[in-house]
Amino acid sequence: MSAYRDAAAAVSTATTDVWSTITVKPLAPVIGAEVYGIDLSQPLRPDQSSEIHRAFLRHQVLFFREQRPLAPEEQILFGGRFGDLHVHPAAPCLPGHPEVMLIQADRNSKNNYGERWHSDVSCDKEPPLCSILQLHKIPPVGGDTMFASMYTAYEALSPRMKEFLTGLTAMHESEHHYRGRYAERGINDAGKVYPSAEHPVICTHPETGRRYIFVNTTFTTQIRGIEPAEAQVILAFLLRHMENPYFHVRFKWQANDVAVWDNRCTQHIAIWDYWPNERSGHRVTIKGSAPALLPA
């Protein structure tokens, strides 16, 4: 059995979680679960918050079905359960609420939000911990989001490759991605300096202790510490490796669904296959810390 199938089998045969305040339905063996039985527009009890956080760490991305449209204040309050809110360095926000990012693509859009595999704002020195997206308007067909587990991508590497990558760092840059990107939305970024940062290629999750790959197609530009020609080959291999469908879950949205993903150990891509229809909603993002590689 191949390494990625071994990883999936290990997860699927793990002890079954028991939930008392929510219903959790896994969507794929290694990543993703639907959550039912909770109204995110209402303040959460401590036991509900605790179970949501446990499910979040277990499944990496949660999809809350059967939700009402969240007011900005309600989405901000729910986000605050995970930590302090992050303000996006480039994207337009909801007037009066800089923490609430506007997600929208329609017939007039020249690009879509997140149409390449990425970890949100990995170019920050302290990339976000997680993101919380509610889509209010969805196209009649299409507009799915795919998520990939970087835990499983790491675990599927050979022991020799894991050893080689351990200790290497990579540059995450955003000038090439953000400059002028939101001009059609009225954003003038003349003179703005966009972030860049150097992070370990292999990181350790601060809460679970599991290792994961931390490079992505949108922001990672080079691997440091080896010859440039070799670095480009290794980076290309890793970016292709994480596209393996055995690491993925694909989510089909319904209006007002809420997705919460662990930005540290996942990547995602928003599939723009619904033009000229509209897909729109609000996102809040939670501040994180600098990725690190901790001793095994």
N, C-alpha and C positions, 0 to 999 in steps of 0.2 A: 504493500500500500504506500502511495506517495506521501511526502511530508505534509502537504496541505490537507490530505484526507486524514492523516493521523491526527492533525491538530483539530479538525472538525469532530472526529470521533471522540477525542478527549473531552471536548466541551459537551457534546450531546449525551455522553454517558456520566456526566458529573451529577452530584447529588441534586435532586430537584428542589428548587426554592419553594418556600412556603410563604404565602402572602395573606395578610388578614384585612388590610384596608383597601387594596387594589387587586385587580385581576390582570395578570401579565401573560401574554400569549407570544412566545418566541416566533419570529418569522423566518429565521435561518439558523443553522447550527452554531455559527461563530459570531454573529452580530445581528442586533435588531430585535425589538419586541414591541407589540402593540400593548397599550395600557388602557383599561376600561375601569369604570366605577368611580371616577373622581371628576369633579368640576373645578377646573383651574381658575375660573372667575371668582371662586370663593377662597377666603383665607384657609390655609391648610393647617390641620392639627399637627403637633410634633410627630405623632406616630405615622401619619401620612407622609410627611416630609422625609422621615427616616426610611420608609419603604421605597419611596421614589428614588432616593439617593442610592439605596442598595441595588435597585433594579438598574439604575443608570450605570453604576460601576460594573454590574454583571453583564449587561447587554450592549453597552457603549452608545447606543442610540435608541431612544424611546419615542414611540408614536402614540400620542394621546388622541383617541378617536372621540366622536360625539361631543365636541366642545362648542360653546357659544363663542361669538366674536368677542375677543378680549379687548377691553378699553386699554389705552396705553398704560394707565396707572396700574391696571391689573396685571398686565404682562411684566411691567417693571417690578411689581411686588413679587410675582412668582420667580422672576430671575434673581431677585435678591436673596432667595433661599439658597442659591449656589455661591453667592459672593457679591462683591462690588461690581457695578456695571462698567463696561468698557465702551468707549466712544470710537467709532470707526475713523481711521485717518483720512478717508477719501470720500466715501459714499454719502449720498444725501440722507438727511434724517427728517423725522416728523417735526414740523414747526413747534417749538416750545418743549420738545423732548429730544435732546441731542443723543440720548442713549438708544432711541428707537430708530433703527435703520429701515428705510423704505425699500422694499423688494418689488420691482415691477419690470415686466417686459410686455410689449404689445406690438402692433403693426408698425409703429414709428421707431422702434428701438433699433439701434445699430449693433448692440451687443446685449448679451444676457448676463445676469448675475451668476457667476460660478459655473460657466459652461466648460471649464477644464477641471481636472482633478486637483483638489487643493485641501489644505488645512487652513482655516480662516486666519488671515493676517499673521501667518507664520514669520513674516518679515519683522514683526515687533521683537524687541529684546525680551519681552515677557508676553508671549502669544496668549490669546484667550484660552480660558479653561473649557468653556462650553458655549454653545449658541442655542437660542430658543426661537424658532420660527413658527409663526402662524400664517397660513395662506388663507386669505379671505375670498379671493376670486381665482378659480382654476379653469383651465381650458376644458372643453368637452371631451377631448382625447389628448393624451400625452402630458408632458410636464412633470414626469416622474423625477425623483431624486434617488441616486445610487450612493450607497455608503460602503466604505471598505475598512476592514479591521486591520490596523497596522500591527496589532499583536500577532495575528495569524500570519501576516506577511513575514514578520520576523521569524516566527517559529518554523516556517516552511523553508527557511534558508538552510544550507548545509552547515555543519559545525565549522568547517574551514572558512566559509564566507562570513559567518558570525564573528569569528575570531579576527578576520581581516578588517571588518568594518568597525569593530569596537575601538573607540578612541579617536576615530576620524571626526572631523567637523565639516559642515557645509555652510555656504553663504545663502541666505534668504534675502532677496531684494524685491523692491516693489516699484521703483521708478518706471521700469518698462511696462508694468501692468496698469498702474493707476494714472499716469500722466495723460490728461485729456479724456480719460475714460467716461467721465460723467458730465462732459460739456453739454450734451443734449438735455441734461436735467438741470441746467443753469449753474453748474459748479465751475467757477473760474479758479484754477489752481496755479496761476502764474506766481512764481516765486516760492511756492510751497516745497518743502523738503520732505520727501517720502522716506519711511523707515527702511533700515536694513539691519540684519543681525547675523551672527554666526552661532550655529547650534550644533550639538552632537548629532551625528547620523543615526546612532542608536541611543535611545533614551530609556529611562526607567520611570514608569508611572509612579508619582509620589504617593498615591493612595492604595493601589493594588500591588505594587512591586513588580509588575510584569514589564518586560522590555518590549519596545516597539520601534519601528522604522520611522524616522522623522525627516523625510524629504518629499517634495511634491512638485508636480509639473508647473504650477503657476508661479511659485516664488523661488524655488531652489535653482540657483544659477551655476554653482560649481562646488565640488568637493575639495577641501583643503588637505594639504599634507602629502599629496602624491603628485606625480607629473601630470600636467594639464590634459594630455592626450589620454592617459590612463583614467584620469578622473572623469572625463566625459563618457568613457565607455562604461565605467562603474555606475555613474548616475543614470545613464540610459537604461542599463540593466535593471536597476532598482525601480525606475519609473514604469518600465514594462512589467516587471514582476508583480507590482501591487495592483495591476489591472486584471489579475487572475480572478475569474468569477467565483472561485471557491472561497474568496475572502469577502464576498459582497452580499448586500441585501438591496433590493430595489423596492422603493416605496411609491405606491400609487395614492396620490392625495385625494381627499374629499374636502369640500369647503369647510374651513375652520379647524381642520386638524392642526395639532401642534407637534412639532418635532423638536426633541432635545438631544443634542449629540455632544459626546466628549471630544472636544477639539484636539486633545492631546494625542489620542491613540486611534483616531479615525481620519479618513479623508472622504470627500464627497464631490459629486458632480451633479449639476442641475441640467437636465436634458432639454435642450431648446428645440423641440420637434413639433411645436404647436403654433408657430407663426401662421396667420396673422392674429391669432387669438391672444387674449390677455391672461397673464398669471401675476398675481400681486398679493402682498401681505406685509407684515411687520416682523422685524427680528430684533431681539436684544442679545447681547453678548456679554459674557462674564469675564472679568479680568483673571489672568492666570499668573504663572511664575516662569522664570527662565527654565527651559528644559535642561535636564541633567542626566548623566549616566552614573548611576549609583552601583557600588559593588554588588555582585550577584550573591 
